[in-house]
């Protein structure tokens, strides 16, 4: 009977250890995905700013070309 109790205690201890390890792994995986999501959001924001900058650059280039053409006509 005593051997059975020790066996159950060992099995329960191993099960608890497994559950704790899984919880730690899940937490680390969750933290990793949160960091990844934050970085993706930063990338999207930088891409949006880059698109705005490229748009402004193309407009400025267009206006400079138009001014140069007007000066050539004068």
Secondary structure in CASP SS format (residue, H / E / C, confidence):
PFRMAT SS
TARGET T0000
AUTHOR 0000-0000-0000
METHOD secondary structure of the structure
MODEL  1
X C 1.00
X H 1.00
X H 1.00
X H 1.00
X H 1.00
X H 1.00
X H 1.00
X H 1.00
X H 1.00
X H 1.00
X H 1.00
X H 1.00
X H 1.00
X H 1.00
X H 1.00
X H 1.00
X H 1.00
X H 1.00
X H 1.00
X H 1.00
X H 1.00
X H 1.00
X H 1.00
X H 1.00
X H 1.00
X H 1.00
X H 1.00
X H 1.00
X H 1.00
X H 1.00
X H 1.00
X H 1.00
X H 1.00
X H 1.00
X H 1.00
X H 1.00
X H 1.00
X H 1.00
X H 1.00
X H 1.00
X H 1.00
X H 1.00
X H 1.00
X H 1.00
X H 1.00
X H 1.00
X H 1.00
X H 1.00
X H 1.00
X H 1.00
X H 1.00
X H 1.00
X H 1.00
X H 1.00
X H 1.00
X H 1.00
X H 1.00
X H 1.00
X H 1.00
X H 1.00
X H 1.00
X H 1.00
X H 1.00
X H 1.00
X H 1.00
X H 1.00
X H 1.00
X H 1.00
X H 1.00
X H 1.00
X H 1.00
X H 1.00
X H 1.00
X C 1.00
END
